[in-house]
Amino acid sequence: MIYKILVDENIPFAAEAFSQFGQVELIPGRDIVNDSLNSVDILIVRSITRVDEGLLKGSSVRFVGTTTIGEDHIDKEYLKRNNIGFANAPGCNADSVAEYVFAGLFKIAAAKGFNLQDKSIGIIGNGNTGSRAARIADAAGMKKYINDPPLQRKTGDAFYVSYAKSLEADILTYHVPLNMDGIDKTYHMLSKSELNKFNESKIILNASRGKVISNDDLKDFLQDNHNTVILDVWENEPEIDVDLLNLVYKGTPHIAGYSYEGKVNGTIMIFKSLARFLRIDKEWKPDLTGIDKNVINYPEGKLEESIDMIISGIYDMNADDNKLRKVNDLEAGVKGRYFDQLRKNYPVRREFTNYTIRISKKLQKEIRILKALRFNIKEI
C-alpha cells in the first residue's frame, strides 16, 4: 500500500525518509489545517502545529508523529479515542538544549567575571535534558538542587529537593514539559510570588516551554530588578512580548534544540516509530556532512573566558539574540512572521561532539568540563 504522508517542510530529510512509506507532501507547519488533510494517512509535525479534533475531524489520518520532545501541542486523548497512532521524539535534541544552556552560562560568567564552580544551580526537571545539564554542572563543580516530583515519586531518590528549595540556587534552568494543571502543573510555575523573593544576582534560563514562566510577571519584575535572564521560549509564540525581549540578557527564537543533529534525530525517531506502527521492516540513516576545521586549540586565559571563546566560535548566541531584537524595527503585523522565519531559516549548528579540542594535559579541570560538554579531547 502507498500511503499519503503530509509533513512539515522544516523537518530535515523529510522527503528522503518518509517517501519510503509513500507519497510525501511538504508544507509549512502553520499552514497545516483541516483542509490540508484530504486523503492523508500520516501526519508528521513539529511543535508549531496544534493537532486536535479541529485539525483532524473527518480526516483519514491514522498516525501522527511529532519530531519534538514536547507533546503539549498534541491532543493525545483525542488520538486515543479515535484509534490514531502517535509518537514523539523524547530526547532527540536534549544534547542541543544542554549545550545551549551552558553556552549561555559560560557567556554570562565570562562577561560578569565569576567562576561557575562558585555558583549553585537549580535544575527544574531531570529528564533527558535536565540530566545532561546536571552532568555538565557536576563537571564544573557546581552545587546542584534538582527538582522533579514525578521522578522523585517514581525512584524515591534522596537527592531530589522541593521546588522551593531549588529556587534558592544562584542559577535556575527549566527543563520541564508544559502541564496546564494537575499535581505536576508547570504552567506559570515561575511567577510573581516566586520572583518577588529573588535578589538581583539570580540567573534564570528557560529553554523548555514559554508558559512555564509568566511572561507578564517576569516583565514587571525585570523593570525594577536587574536579574540576568536568558529566554529561548516565550508565551504566545510567534507573537512574543517585545517589551520583555528588551529586558532580558539574551533572547532567542525557540532554537535551543535546533542543532543539526537534534533535528535529524527527531526525523530518525519518528521514521522508526512509523515503521513499527505500519509493521514495515525498513531502515534509514541519513548521510550527515562532515565539518571542516573541526580541531580547535584551547585558548589561554581564565577558564570561563576560554570555554566561552570556544563555544562562541561554534554557536554564536549573540548572533541569535541580535537577529531576534530586530523585531523592534518591524511593524506589529509582521513581527510574528519574522519570528517564524528565523526558525525556518535557522543556520546549520553542529553539536560539540563534532569538534576536537587540543589542550595541555596539565589542564585537567578544563578537560573534565570539555568532556562533559562532549568535546573530543587531544591532550598535548
N, C-alpha and C positions, 0 to 999 in steps of 0.2 A: 504494500500500500504506500502511496506517495502522500505524505501529509503536507498541509499548507501551514506555514510557520510565519508568524509575524514577530519581528524582532526590533527592539530599539536600535537605531542606526549607530549609536555611540558605543555599542558593545564591541570590543575588538575581536577580530576574526569571526564575526557572527556568520557571515555568508559561508566562509570556508568550513566552519564547524557544523552548523545546523543544516547545510544543504545535503549532508549525508543522510538526513532523515526525510527530506522532501523539498518542496518549493519554498524558498525564503523570500520574504518581502521585508525591506528595511525602511522604517520611517522614524521621524523624531519622536522621542518618548512623550513629549507633551501633546503631540498630535494624535496619540492613540486614543480613540473614542469608540463608542459602541458601533458606529457605522463602519469602523475600520475592520471589524471582526467578522465580516460576512464570509462564511465558509472556512474560517480559520480554525485549525485544530489545536495549535500550540502557540502560546503567547510567552515571549521572553522579554522581560522589562528590567529597568533599573528603579531606583527609589523615587524618581520624579513622576512615575505613573501610578495613580491610585487604582488598585484592582479591587472592585467590589461589585455589588449587584448592578449598580448603574452602568458599569462598563460591560459586564458580561451577560446581562439578561438577554435571553433569546439567541445567544451565540452558540456555536458548536464547539467552543473551546473545551478541550479535555485535560489540558495540562498547562499550568502556569509556573514559570521559573523566574526568579529574580537573581541577578548576578551580584547581589549585595549581601552583606552580613545582616543588616536590618530587614525587618519584615513588617514594620508598623504601617506600611502603605498597602498591605495585603489584608483583605477581609478573609482570614482563614476559615472562619466559621461558615461563611457563605460557600467557600470552595468545598468544605467538608460536606455540607448539606446537599450539594449538587454533584457529589462524586467526581470532583475535578482534582486531578493530581496537583501536587505543589512541591517545590523545592527552592531553598535559598542557598547561599554560599557562605556558611559560617566560617570565619577565619581567613577568607580569601585575601583580604587586604590588611590583616592585623599587623603585619610587619611594617607595612607602609605607614599606618597610623602611628605606631610606636616611634618610627623614625621621625615623623613629623613633630610629635610631641617633644622629643629630645632635641630636635633641630631648634625648636623654639626655646627650650630651656638653656641650651648652651649659648644661644644668641643673647638671651637676657643676662645670663651670668657673665658673659664676656663684656657686655655693654655696661653693666652695673658694678662689675668688679668684685663679685663674690664667688666662693667655691661651692659647688653643688654638694660636696660632702658635708658641708656645714648646715645644710638645709634638710628639713623633713618634708616628706611628700605624702599627701593623702590620695590614694588611688581608689576611686569610687567605681567599682566594677572590676572583677578579677577573672574575666573570661579570656577569650582569645587575645584581645588587645591589651587589657589591663595586666594580664600575667606577663606579657612581653615588656610592658613598661616597668613592671616590678623587677624583672631580671636586669634591666639596664640600671635602674636605681640602685640595686644591690651592688653592681659593679662599681658604681660611682661613690659608694659608701654612704648613701643617704639613709636616714631613718624612715621607715615606711609605716603608714597607717592604712591598712587595706580594709575596705568596707564592701561586702557583698552578701546581703542577707540570704538570698536563695542558696548560694554555695555554702554559706555557714550552716544553714539548716541541713543541707544535703550531706556535708562532710563532717560537721562538728569540729572543724579545725579551730584551734585555740588562737591562732594569730589574727583572726578577723576582729575588727573593732566596730563599734557603733558608728553610725553616720555622724553623730555629734562629735565623737572623738576624732574622726578623720578630718573634720573641719578645723581642728586645732593645728594642723600641719601648716608649714610655711607655703607649700605649693599644693594646689588641688588640680587634679586632672580627672575628667569624667569619661568613663568607658562603659556606659550602661545602655540598654535598649530603652525605647520610649514606651512606658506603661502609663496609660492615662488614668488608671485607678487601681484599686486592689491593694493587698498587703505590701506589694513591692512597687507601688506607684513611684514613677520617676518624673512625671510631669511637674515642672517648676520646683524640682527638689532643691534648687538654689534660688531663693527669692529674698524679699525684703527682710524677713525675720532672721535669716542666716547672715545676710550681707551686713546688716547693722552691727553685728558682733565682731566684724573684721577690723584689723588695724591696716594701715596703709602699706605695710610690707608684704601683704598677701599677693601671691601669684596664682592666677586662675587660667586654666586651659579647658576648652570644650571642643572635642572632635568627635562627639557621639551623635546627639540629636539636638537641634536648636531649641526645642521646647523643654529640654531638661533644665534650662536656666530661664527664668523670667526675664526676657529682654527689656521690658519696660522698667522693672525694678533695678536691673543692672545699670541701665542708662541713668536712672535717677541717682543711683549710688555713685557712679563714676563722675557725675557733675560736681560732687563735693568731696570726692576722695581720689587718691592717686594710685590706686592699686594697678598692678600690671596684669593685663588680660589679653589672652590670645583666643580668638574665636574663629573656628573654621565652619561652624554650623550656626544657623540663625532661625529664629521664628519667621514664619510667613515667607520662606524662600519661594520664588526668587525675588520677591518684593521685600528686601531686607530693610531694616531700620538704619538709614544712612547716618542719622544723628548718633546712634550707638557706635557705628563703624568709626566715626570720627573721634570717639572717646577711648577706643581700645588701643593697646600697644601694637598689635598686629591683627589684621583681619584677612581672611582668605575665603574663596568662594566654594566651600564644601569640596575640597580637593585633597584632604589629608590622606585618604585612601586611594588616591589616583596615581599611584606608581604604575608603571607599565606591567610589572609582574602581578600586582594586585588585581588589575583589571583582567589580565589574561587568566589568572587563577579562577576568577568568577566564571568566565566562559567555560573553562575546563570542568569545573564542578557541576555546572548546570548541564553540560553535554553528557557527563556520566549519569546524572540523575535522570535525564530524559531517556537515555539508552536503557536504564533499568526499568523505567516506567513502561516503555514500549516493548520491553523484553527483546531488545535487539542487541546482538553482540557486536558492538562497534568500538573502535579505539580511535583517538585523535590526540595528537600532540603538536602544538604549534612550533614553528621554527623561529625562535627568537634571535634577533640580530645581536651580534657582539658589540663590544664597546671599545672604541679607540682610546688610547691614553688612559688606561684604567689603573695605572700604577701611580701612586701619589707619595711623594716624600713628606714625612711628618715634619711640619714647620716648627722651628724652635720658638719657645715662648711659654707663657702661662698655660696650664692645661686647658682651661675653659676656652681661652682665646684660640689656641692651636686647633682644638677639635671643632670649634665653630668655623674656623677658616676652612678646614677640610670639608665639613658638611655643606657650607655655603657654596663651595665650588661644585658640589653635586646637586644640591637642592637650594635654590635661592628663594627663601621665604620673603625677603624684601621685595623681590620682583612680583610675586603673587599679591602682596599687600599693596604695592604701588598701582598695579593694574586694577584691583578692586576699588581703590579710592577714586578712580576716575569716574565712578558713578556720580560724584559730586558735580561734575560738569555736564551731566545729561539731564534732559527733561524727564519729568516724572513718568511719562508713558513708556519710556524705553529702558528704564533702569533694570527692570526685571529681565528683559530680553538680553541685556548686556551681561547680567549675572549668568544666565544660561549659556551664552556664547563663550564666556570664559571657561566654563566647564567643558563644553562641547569641543572647543579648540585648544584644550589644555596641552601644552608641550610634553613630549616624552620625558618622563622622570624615572630613572632606574634606581633600584634599591641598592643599599650599601653592600650587599653581598657580592655585587659585581666588581668591586674595587679592592685593590691590594694596597696596604699602607707599608711603606718601607720605613722602619723605625729602629732606633737603637735598642738593643736588648736590655739596656740599663733602665729603660722607662717602663717598668713592669706595671705600674698603676695605670698608665696611659694605655698600655697593651690590653690590660684587663677590660677597660671600658670599651675600647675599639672592638674587641672580640664580642662583647655583649651587644654592641651595635651591629654585629655580623660582618664587619670588615674582615677580609683576609689579611694576614699579617706576615710580613717578611722581616725577620729580625736581622739587624746588621751590626 
